[in-house]
């Protein structure tokens, strides 16, 4: 999947590079992947998209939710939770792909699933999506609607025995906030990923809220994270503090060693000095 900062970057780049291009061919599921999902029969994507012009793109905020890139092709909507790459005319295409659009100028756009991803394609009208495709939307953390009062409602509606990671990055409580962006959010808030919510005081909760807003904003404004690539295959400009790229580096605050361990279906990174486990079981 891709996460919120990168969906903003991708949608902005798509609006600059792909608007007005007409789809010549659409190929879905050419290289089957166990965790690639489509709407209906992937072989029907060509009929759905061929001859359609790209008209706009959103970072999952127009019709669905964060963590998706939305591409509108006239009366059809593509919802992509996978990396998206543009290929100029004549450029080498990926050996394997789960979705490939060829445009009339012979440029291409490809999606290649890494761990898992959806590439949904369905019609929509002026009134939005058909009922079977409507999802429950949540405020985007990069908007004013995601304020401290809303964050408090999420907090109060969550079991206090859950960990900080489980609260922020599971169950799509905050769509688009996943395990990747989580690491720097919690480091900036000085909260250990395994800390139980019931051990976090009001000041720490407030720090977590502000870190969600500020960290995601910084990632977006700097072109995404340096662990991810944009529409043109370039790494983002945001230098991650905690990631596989930085594990061998000392903590930028205390100079101590960083830790990586498996937890809740993915790796977590933290500084045991700056993010202590006080109060956790």
C-alpha positions in Angstrom: 0.0 0.0 0.0 1.0 3.6 -0.2 0.4 6.1 2.6 -1.1 9.6 2.8 1.9 11.8 2.0 2.7 9.9 -1.1 -0.9 10.0 -2.3 -0.7 13.8 -2.2 2.5 13.8 -4.2 1.2 11.3 -6.8 -2.1 13.0 -7.3 -0.4 16.4 -7.7 2.1 14.9 -10.3 -0.7 13.1 -12.1 -2.6 16.4 -12.4 0.5 18.0 -13.9 1.6 15.1 -16.2 -1.5 13.1 -17.2 -4.4 15.5 -17.5 -5.8 15.4 -21.1 -4.1 12.1 -22.0 -6.5 9.6 -23.6 -6.3 5.9 -22.7 -5.5 3.7 -25.8 -5.2 0.4 -24.0 -5.8 -0.8 -20.4 -4.3 -4.1 -19.2 -5.2 -5.4 -15.7 -3.9 -8.6 -14.0 -1.4 -9.4 -16.7 0.8 -10.8 -14.0 -1.5 -12.2 -11.3 -0.6 -11.4 -7.7 -2.2 -13.1 -4.7 -2.8 -9.8 -3.0 -3.9 -7.6 -5.9 -7.6 -6.7 -5.9 -9.9 -5.5 -8.7 -13.5 -4.6 -9.2 -15.2 -7.2 -11.3 -13.3 -9.0 -14.1 -9.9 -7.4 -14.7 -10.2 -8.2 -18.4 -13.0 -5.7 -18.6 -10.8 -2.8 -17.6 -9.9 -2.1 -21.3 -13.6 -1.7 -22.2 -14.1 0.5 -19.2 -11.2 2.8 -19.8 -10.3 2.8 -23.5 -11.0 6.1 -25.2 -11.4 7.9 -21.8 -9.5 11.0 -21.1 -7.7 11.6 -17.8 -9.5 14.6 -16.2 -8.3 14.9 -12.6 -6.7 13.2 -9.7 -7.2 13.3 -5.9 -5.2 12.0 -2.9 -8.1 9.7 -1.8 -10.0 12.7 -0.6 -12.5 13.2 -3.4 -14.6 10.0 -3.3 -12.9 7.4 -1.1 -10.4 7.9 1.7 -6.7 8.5 2.4 -4.2 5.9 1.4 -5.5 5.8 -2.2 -4.8 7.7 -5.3 -7.9 8.6 -7.2 -7.7 9.1 -11.0 -10.8 10.3 -12.8 -11.1 9.3 -16.5 -14.3 11.1 -17.5 -17.1 9.0 -16.1 -14.8 6.3 -14.6 -12.9 6.4 -11.4 -9.6 4.5 -10.7 -8.8 4.0 -7.0 -5.2 2.8 -6.6 -3.5 1.8 -3.3 -0.4 0.8 -5.1 2.7 2.7 -6.3 2.1 4.4 -9.6 4.7 5.2 -12.2 4.7 7.2 -15.4 6.7 6.0 -18.4 7.5 8.5 -21.2 7.1 7.3 -24.8 9.8 4.7 -25.6 10.8 4.2 -22.0 11.3 0.6 -20.8 8.2 -0.8 -19.1 8.3 -2.9 -15.9 8.7 -6.6 -16.6 5.7 -7.4 -14.3 2.7 -5.2 -13.6 -0.8 -5.5 -12.2 -2.2 -2.5 -14.2 -0.8 -0.8 -17.3 -2.4 2.1 -19.1 -1.2 3.0 -22.5 -2.0 6.5 -23.7 -2.5 7.7 -27.3 0.9 9.5 -27.2 2.5 6.1 -26.4 3.4 7.0 -22.9 2.3 4.6 -20.1 1.3 4.5 -16.5 1.9 1.3 -14.5 1.0 -0.1 -11.1 3.1 -2.8 -9.5 1.9 -4.4 -6.3 4.6 -4.8 -3.6 2.9 -6.4 -0.6 -0.8 -5.8 -1.4 -2.9 -3.3 -3.2 -6.2 -2.5 -4.9 -6.7 -1.2 -8.4 -10.4 -0.6 -8.4 -12.2 0.8 -11.5 -15.9 1.8 -11.5 -18.3 4.4 -12.9 -19.5 7.4 -11.1 -21.8 10.3 -11.9 -22.3 13.9 -10.7 -23.9 12.6 -7.5 -20.8 10.5 -6.7 -20.3 6.7 -6.4 -22.9 4.0 -6.8 -24.2 2.8 -3.4 -22.2 -0.4 -3.5 -18.9 1.5 -3.7 -19.6 4.2 -1.1 -17.2 4.1 1.9 -17.3 5.7 5.3 -15.1 8.8 4.9 -12.9 10.2 7.7 -11.4 13.6 8.0 -8.0 14.0 6.3 -5.3 14.6 8.9 -3.9 17.3 6.6 -7.1 19.3 6.9 -8.7 21.5 9.5 -11.5 19.0 10.0 -9.0 16.7 11.7 -8.7 18.7 14.9 -8.0 17.9 18.5 -11.7 17.4 19.2 -12.0 14.8 16.4 -8.8 13.1 17.6 -10.3 12.9 21.1 -13.4 11.1 19.7 -11.1 8.5 18.1 -9.2 8.1 21.4 -12.4 7.7 23.5 -13.8 5.2 21.0 -10.8 2.9 21.3 -9.9 0.3 23.9 -7.4 1.8 26.2 -5.5 -1.5 26.3 -4.4 -1.0 22.7 -0.9 0.2 21.9 0.0 3.5 20.3 0.8 1.7 17.1 -2.5 -0.2 17.1 -4.4 3.0 17.7 -2.8 5.0 15.0 -2.0 2.5 12.3 -4.6 -0.3 12.4 -8.3 -0.6 11.6 -8.0 2.4 9.2 -9.0 4.8 12.1 -6.9 7.4 10.2 -6.9 6.3 6.6 -3.5 6.7 4.9 -1.6 6.5 8.2 0.2 3.2 8.1 3.2 1.5 9.6 5.6 3.5 7.4 4.7 7.1 8.5 4.0 5.9 12.1 7.6 5.6 13.0 8.5 9.3 12.8 5.1 10.4 14.2 5.8 8.5 17.4 9.5 9.4 17.6 8.5 13.1 17.3 5.9 12.6 20.0 8.5 10.6 22.2 6.0 7.7 22.6 7.1 4.1 22.3 5.1 2.1 19.7 4.1 -0.5 22.3 2.9 2.0 24.9 -0.7 1.2 26.0 -3.1 4.1 25.6 -4.0 3.8 29.3 -0.5 4.7 30.2 -0.4 7.9 28.1 -1.3 11.1 29.9 -3.1 14.1 28.5 0.1 16.0 27.6 1.5 13.0 25.7 -1.8 12.5 23.9 -1.8 16.1 22.8 1.8 15.7 21.7 0.8 12.7 19.6 -2.0 14.6 18.0 0.2 17.5 17.0 2.9 15.0 15.8 0.3 13.4 13.5 -0.5 16.7 11.9 3.0 18.2 11.7 4.9 15.0 10.6 2.4 14.2 7.8 2.5 17.8 6.7 6.3 17.8 6.5 6.3 14.5 4.6 3.8 15.9 2.1 5.5 19.3 1.6 8.9 17.6 1.1 7.7 15.4 -1.7 7.1 12.2 0.2 9.5 10.0 2.2 13.0 9.0 1.0 11.9 5.4 1.4 9.2 5.8 -1.4 9.2 6.9 -5.0 7.0 9.3 -6.8 5.3 9.2 -10.3 8.7 9.5 -12.0 10.6 7.0 -9.9 12.3 9.6 -7.8 12.7 9.2 -4.0 10.9 11.7 -1.8 12.8 14.6 -0.2 11.7 13.9 3.4 14.5 12.3 5.2 13.1 9.6 7.5 14.3 9.6 11.1 13.3 6.0 11.8 13.4 3.5 8.9 15.5 0.8 7.4 17.6 3.6 5.9 18.5 5.0 9.3 18.7 1.9 11.6 22.5 2.0 11.8 22.5 5.7 12.6 22.5 7.0 16.2 19.4 8.6 17.5 19.6 12.3 16.4 18.5 13.4 19.9 20.4 11.3 22.4 23.0 9.6 20.2 21.9 6.1 21.4 21.3 3.0 19.2 18.0 2.7 17.4 16.0 -0.6 17.7 14.0 -2.5 15.1 11.7 -5.4 16.0 8.6 -7.1 14.7 5.3 -6.1 16.1 1.7 -6.3 14.9 2.5 -7.6 11.5 5.4 -5.2 10.6 8.6 -3.8 11.9 8.7 -0.9 14.4 11.6 1.4 14.9 12.3 3.4 18.1 14.8 4.9 20.4 14.6 3.1 23.8 16.0 6.2 25.5 13.8 8.9 23.9 10.7 6.7 23.7 10.7 4.8 26.9 8.2 2.0 27.8 7.2 3.6 31.1 3.9 2.5 32.4 3.5 -0.2 29.7 3.0 -3.9 30.4 
